[in-house]
Amino acid sequence: MYAMPLLEERSLTLTDEAATARLGAALAGVVRELPPTTVHVQLSGDLGAGKTTLSRAILRALGHAGKVRSPTYTLCEPYDVARADGSPLTVYHFDLYRFADPEEWIDAGFRDCFAEPAFNLVEWPEKAGRLLGEPDLHVLLQSDMPAADMSDTAAERRIATLRAYTPTGITLLNAC
């Protein structure tokens, strides 16, 4: 899928929304400690797989106290939070679901967000194709079992497959 080689991969079972929140907190903890740099995390999965739930958990763990909106219609929601040392950290939360063509990534001017030190969290990265570039970490969220076999409890279970493509990605992965 990416030009860069996969460095490490790990799968986690997320039994419920609280487990998803713990994963988000683990990732956020690493991001808060990193020096100012660009961190790129991509989230993939079917509709309802938990991408926005994980994004919301990450933002909450980074200290954002306000409403976390799904950027499905705005395409990008920026958030200003603080790093562990108190310095500012900008988070760009993208949702590219509505893109019909990868060129829309360029037309929207989002490349600029990746040119500055920021945490870029991208849902539906496949909609931008190769124009988006390689992530530090790619998270694939999938249901744990077929819909026909799900009980109410099983419906919440997800498998999160985390794939690291950079040393920063490995640092994120090792926190989980």
Backbone torsions as a table, in degrees:
resi	resn	phi	psi	omega
1	MET	NA	-38.2	-178.1
2	TYR	-116.1	156.8	178.5
3	ALA	-72.6	-32.4	179.9
4	MET	-76.8	145.2	179.1
5	PRO	-72.7	147.1	173.8
6	LEU	-68.3	127.4	-179.6
7	LEU	-92.5	-38.8	-178.5
8	GLU	-159.6	149.9	-179.7
9	GLU	-139.0	144.4	178.4
10	ARG	-149.1	142.2	175.7
11	SER	-113.6	139.1	179.2
12	LEU	-125.8	144.2	172.5
13	THR	-95.1	123.3	177.0
14	LEU	-102.3	105.2	-172.5
15	THR	-74.6	-23.9	-178.0
16	ASP	-163.4	-177.1	-178.3
17	GLU	-63.7	-31.4	178.0
18	ALA	-64.8	-36.9	177.1
19	ALA	-67.0	-37.3	175.9
20	THR	-64.0	-40.4	177.8
21	ALA	-63.4	-38.1	178.1
22	ARG	-65.8	-39.4	176.2
23	LEU	-62.5	-45.3	177.9
24	GLY	-59.3	-41.8	179.5
25	ALA	-65.5	-38.6	178.8
26	ALA	-64.0	-45.1	178.6
27	LEU	-64.7	-43.8	179.8
28	ALA	-62.1	-38.1	179.7
29	GLY	-59.2	-39.1	177.6
30	VAL	-69.8	-46.7	-178.1
31	VAL	-58.4	-40.8	-179.8
32	ARG	-63.0	-29.1	-176.5
33	GLU	-89.3	-16.0	-178.0
34	LEU	-70.0	147.7	173.1
35	PRO	-67.6	162.9	179.5
36	PRO	-54.4	117.6	-179.9
37	THR	-159.9	175.0	174.8
38	THR	-95.6	123.1	176.8
39	VAL	-113.1	131.2	-174.5
40	HIS	-125.0	111.8	177.8
41	VAL	-119.0	129.4	178.5
42	GLN	-109.4	139.5	179.2
43	LEU	-120.4	122.3	179.1
44	SER	-122.6	159.1	177.4
45	GLY	152.7	164.0	179.3
46	ASP	-65.4	168.7	172.3
47	LEU	-55.0	133.3	179.0
48	GLY	80.0	8.4	-178.1
49	ALA	-74.4	-19.4	178.8
50	GLY	114.9	12.7	-179.1
51	LYS	-61.7	-48.2	-179.6
52	THR	-70.2	-34.5	176.3
53	THR	-61.5	-43.8	178.0
54	LEU	-66.7	-42.4	177.9
55	SER	-59.1	-44.9	179.4
56	ARG	-61.5	-41.6	179.0
57	ALA	-63.9	-40.8	178.0
58	ILE	-62.4	-48.0	-178.8
59	LEU	-63.1	-40.9	177.4
60	ARG	-62.1	-44.6	-179.3
61	ALA	-67.5	-24.6	175.5
62	LEU	-79.2	-6.7	175.8
63	GLY	105.4	4.7	177.8
64	HIS	-73.5	119.1	-175.9
65	ALA	-97.0	-17.4	-177.9
66	GLY	-80.2	-172.1	179.2
67	LYS	-68.0	138.1	174.9
68	VAL	-104.8	108.3	-178.0
69	ARG	-89.3	143.8	171.1
70	SER	-73.4	126.8	-178.1
71	PRO	-84.3	29.5	-178.4
72	THR	-56.1	-40.3	-177.7
73	TYR	-98.1	-29.5	178.6
74	THR	-86.0	-15.8	-179.3
75	LEU	74.0	-34.5	179.6
76	CYS	-147.6	132.0	174.0
77	GLU	-120.1	120.8	176.5
78	PRO	-89.9	146.9	177.3
79	TYR	-136.0	140.6	175.2
80	ASP	-110.0	119.8	178.3
81	VAL	-129.9	-173.2	-179.0
82	ALA	-120.4	146.0	171.6
83	ARG	-73.9	172.3	-179.8
84	ALA	-59.2	-32.0	-179.6
85	ASP	-85.9	3.4	178.8
86	GLY	92.5	-11.0	178.8
87	SER	-71.3	155.3	-175.2
88	PRO	-71.1	147.1	175.4
89	LEU	-134.4	122.2	175.6
90	THR	-95.0	132.1	176.0
91	VAL	-113.1	128.0	172.9
92	TYR	-108.9	116.7	179.7
93	HIS	-103.8	110.7	-177.7
94	PHE	-102.7	146.5	169.4
95	ASP	-134.4	108.0	-173.8
96	LEU	-98.1	14.9	-176.3
97	TYR	-53.0	-38.3	-174.4
98	ARG	-80.7	-6.5	178.5
99	PHE	-64.8	130.7	176.0
100	ALA	-96.8	-19.9	-176.3
101	ASP	-145.7	138.0	179.4
102	PRO	-55.9	-28.5	-179.9
103	GLU	-60.8	-21.7	178.4
104	GLU	-61.0	-27.0	176.7
105	TRP	-59.2	-46.4	179.5
106	ILE	-69.9	-46.0	-178.5
107	ASP	-58.2	-34.2	-178.7
108	ALA	-75.2	-14.5	178.6
109	GLY	78.3	19.4	-175.9
110	PHE	-73.8	-15.0	178.5
111	ARG	-56.9	-32.2	-179.6
112	ASP	-59.0	-33.1	-179.8
113	CYS	-65.2	-25.7	-178.8
114	PHE	-91.2	-3.4	-179.4
115	ALA	-91.7	-9.3	-178.6
116	GLU	-118.3	158.1	175.2
117	PRO	-62.2	116.8	-178.7
118	ALA	-163.9	165.8	173.2
119	PHE	-103.9	111.5	-178.3
120	ASN	-102.3	115.4	-177.6
121	LEU	-112.1	114.3	-169.7
122	VAL	-120.4	115.4	171.8
123	GLU	-89.6	144.3	-179.1
124	TRP	59.5	48.9	-177.7
125	PRO	-62.5	-27.5	-178.5
126	GLU	-61.0	-20.9	179.7
127	LYS	-70.1	-19.5	177.4
128	ALA	-98.3	-5.3	178.8
129	GLY	58.5	-146.6	-178.1
130	ARG	-73.3	-11.9	180.0
131	LEU	-64.8	-25.0	-178.3
132	LEU	-73.6	-29.0	-178.2
133	GLY	87.4	174.4	-177.6
134	GLU	-78.4	143.1	176.3
135	PRO	-87.5	164.3	166.2
136	ASP	-72.7	-42.5	-178.3
137	LEU	-139.8	135.8	174.2
138	HIS	-115.5	130.4	179.0
139	VAL	-117.3	120.3	175.5
140	LEU	-104.6	121.2	179.3
141	LEU	-105.9	127.4	-178.9
142	GLN	-137.6	151.2	174.5
143	SER	-63.8	147.7	-178.2
144	ASP	-76.5	-19.2	-177.6
145	MET	-156.5	162.3	178.9
146	PRO	-60.1	145.8	-177.4
147	ALA	-54.6	-36.4	-177.8
148	ALA	-65.0	-24.9	-177.5
149	ASP	-96.6	1.9	-172.2
150	MET	-83.9	133.4	165.8
151	SER	-90.0	176.9	178.2
152	ASP	-59.7	-39.9	-179.8
153	THR	-69.6	-43.2	-178.4
154	ALA	-66.0	-26.0	-179.0
155	ALA	-61.6	-25.6	179.7
156	GLU	-83.0	-21.6	-175.2
157	ARG	-70.2	136.4	179.0
158	ARG	-134.5	154.7	168.4
159	ILE	-106.5	125.3	176.0
160	ALA	-105.9	116.3	176.1
161	THR	-102.3	115.3	-177.2
162	LEU	-103.8	128.1	-178.9
163	ARG	-124.6	121.1	-179.2
164	ALA	-97.5	133.1	-179.6
165	TYR	-116.2	-7.2	-179.0
166	THR	-140.0	167.5	173.8
167	PRO	-57.8	-37.2	176.0
168	THR	-62.8	-39.8	177.0
169	GLY	-61.7	-39.3	177.5
170	ILE	-64.9	-40.8	177.2
171	THR	-60.0	-43.9	177.2
172	LEU	-62.6	-46.5	-178.7
173	LEU	-60.8	-42.0	-177.5
174	ASN	-68.0	-15.8	177.6
175	ALA	-80.1	-12.8	-173.8
176	CYS	-96.9	NA	NA
